[in-house]
Amino acid sequence: MPGHVNNHEIRKLLLSYPRRAVKILCDQYYNSLVRIAFNLTRDKEASKDIVQETFAYVWQNAKELGNYHERSIQHYLVRIVRNKSITYYNENVQLSKKKIRFVNGHTYDLAQDSIESRIIQIEVTQEILGIIARFPKRERECLMMKIEDELDNEEISARLGVGIKAVERSLTSAKKRLRRRLQAKP
């Protein structure tokens, strides 16, 4: 998930100015949480609803959430979105699909992508985004525009106001750095 919100400060803000705290959390994490929900539900509108429900829950329980806890608010938000997405998937997607279809006497499992594999995929993606978040600014910006916005090098160059060669160097460096970090993981 992009950036980092100071856990202690945001919890204090939840106690005194919950509206401001929820706005900061929403500004910081909304898009990432929607992606997490979408990876589980495969429904864009439902994903947005799940994230909005999550922030409404944070707002309603601001006093309780403002108390100290060793887990970060980010972790809490991801957990809520993940649980709501799994519930949505189980109640809507799985039940609306027929798990087995008969075609010419053969049976096929239509629910090939298990919820567990999606969760693992999300966790790996979060770990990679956490690594990228610590990259130098230009490398991080170029790589995230390439990955998230699916921009080509010319579009990244125009957005950042730098030459295409600078974008290419930054992307090459970022990819090498990411590869090294991932290979160093046990």
C-alpha positions in Angstrom: 0.0 0.0 0.0 1.3 3.4 -0.8 2.9 5.7 1.8 2.7 5.3 5.5 0.4 6.9 8.1 1.9 7.3 11.6 -0.1 4.8 13.6 0.2 6.7 16.9 -0.8 10.0 15.4 -3.7 8.7 13.5 -5.1 7.0 16.6 -4.9 10.2 18.5 -6.6 12.0 15.6 -9.4 9.4 15.7 -10.0 10.3 19.3 -10.1 14.1 18.8 -10.9 14.7 15.2 -12.4 11.6 13.7 -13.6 13.3 10.5 -10.1 14.5 9.7 -8.6 11.1 10.6 -11.0 9.2 8.3 -10.3 11.7 5.5 -6.5 11.1 5.9 -7.0 7.4 5.9 -9.3 7.5 2.9 -6.9 9.8 0.9 -4.0 7.5 1.7 -5.5 4.0 1.4 -8.8 4.2 -0.7 -7.3 3.0 -4.0 -5.2 0.3 -2.6 -8.1 -1.1 -0.5 -10.4 -1.0 -3.6 -7.7 -3.1 -5.4 -7.6 -5.6 -2.6 -11.3 -5.9 -2.5 -11.5 -6.2 -6.3 -8.9 -9.0 -6.3 -11.2 -11.0 -4.0 -14.6 -10.1 -5.4 -13.9 -9.3 -9.1 -16.6 -6.7 -8.8 -15.5 -3.1 -9.1 -18.7 -1.5 -7.7 -18.9 -4.0 -4.8 -15.3 -3.3 -4.1 -15.9 0.4 -3.8 -18.9 -0.3 -1.6 -16.9 -2.5 0.7 -14.2 0.1 1.1 -16.8 2.8 1.8 -18.4 0.6 4.4 -15.0 0.1 5.9 -14.4 3.8 6.3 -17.9 4.2 7.7 -17.2 1.6 10.3 -13.9 3.4 11.2 -15.9 6.6 11.6 -18.6 5.0 13.8 -16.0 3.3 16.0 -13.4 6.1 16.0 -13.3 6.3 19.8 -12.6 2.6 20.2 -10.1 2.5 17.4 -8.3 5.5 18.8 -7.1 3.5 21.7 -3.5 2.2 21.5 -3.0 -1.1 19.7 0.3 -2.7 18.5 -1.2 -3.4 15.0 -1.3 -0.5 12.6 -4.4 1.1 11.3 -3.3 0.0 7.8 -3.3 -3.6 9.0 -6.8 -3.1 10.5 -8.2 -1.6 7.3 -6.8 -4.4 5.2 -8.2 -7.0 7.5 -11.7 -5.4 7.5 -11.7 -5.1 3.7 -10.4 -8.6 3.3 -13.1 -10.1 5.6 -15.9 -8.1 4.0 -14.7 -9.1 0.5 -14.6 -12.8 1.5 -18.1 -12.5 2.9 -19.3 -10.8 -0.3 -17.6 -13.5 -2.5 -19.1 -16.3 -0.5 -22.6 -14.8 -0.4 -22.8 -13.5 -4.0 -20.2 -14.8 -6.4 -19.8 -18.4 -5.3 -23.6 -18.9 -4.8 -24.4 -17.4 -8.2 -22.0 -19.7 -10.0 -22.7 -23.4 -10.6 -19.6 -25.1 -9.3 -19.8 -28.0 -11.8 -21.1 -27.8 -15.3 -21.8 -30.7 -17.5 -20.8 -30.4 -21.1 -20.9 -33.4 -23.5 -20.7 -35.7 -20.5 -17.7 -33.9 -18.9 -17.7 -32.0 -15.7 -15.8 -28.7 -15.2 -15.1 -26.8 -12.1 -16.1 -23.1 -12.8 -14.8 -21.8 -9.5 -11.1 -22.5 -10.3 -9.7 -19.4 -8.5 -10.1 -20.2 -4.9 -10.4 -17.4 -2.3 -7.3 -18.7 -0.6 -5.2 -18.3 -3.8 -6.5 -14.7 -4.2 -5.6 -13.9 -0.6 -2.1 -15.2 -1.2 -1.9 -13.2 -4.4 -2.9 -10.0 -2.5 -0.4 -10.7 0.3 2.4 -11.1 -2.2 1.3 -7.9 -4.0 1.3 -6.0 -0.7 4.8 -7.2 0.1 6.0 -6.1 -3.3 4.3 -2.7 -2.9 6.0 -2.4 0.5 9.4 -3.0 -1.1 8.7 -0.5 -3.9 7.6 2.1 -1.3 11.2 2.2 0.0 12.7 2.9 -3.4 14.1 6.3 -4.4 11.4 8.7 -5.3 11.9 8.7 -9.1 12.2 5.0 -9.4 9.1 4.4 -7.2 7.1 7.0 -9.2 8.1 5.5 -12.6 7.5 1.9 -11.6 4.1 2.6 -10.0 2.9 4.6 -13.0 4.0 1.7 -15.2 2.3 -0.9 -12.9 -0.8 0.8 -11.6 -1.6 3.3 -14.3 -0.3 1.1 -17.2 1.4 4.1 -18.8 4.1 3.8 -21.4 7.4 5.5 -21.0 6.4 8.5 -23.0 3.3 9.1 -20.9 5.4 8.7 -17.7 7.9 11.2 -19.1 5.2 13.7 -19.8 3.6 13.3 -16.3 7.0 13.7 -14.5 8.3 16.4 -16.8 11.6 14.4 -17.5 13.1 12.9 -20.5 12.3 9.4 -21.8 15.8 8.3 -21.2 15.5 9.3 -17.5 12.3 7.3 -17.3 14.0 4.3 -18.9 17.0 4.5 -16.6 14.7 4.8 -13.5 12.6 1.8 -14.6 15.6 -0.4 -15.3 17.1 0.5 -12.0 13.8 0.0 -10.1 13.3 -3.5 -11.8 16.9 -4.5 -10.9 16.4 -3.3 -7.3 13.1 -5.2 -7.0 14.6 -8.4 -8.5 17.5 -8.2 -6.0 15.2 -7.6 -3.0 12.8 -10.5 -4.0 15.7 -12.9 -4.6 17.1 -12.0 -1.1 13.9 -13.0 0.5 14.0 -16.4 2.3 
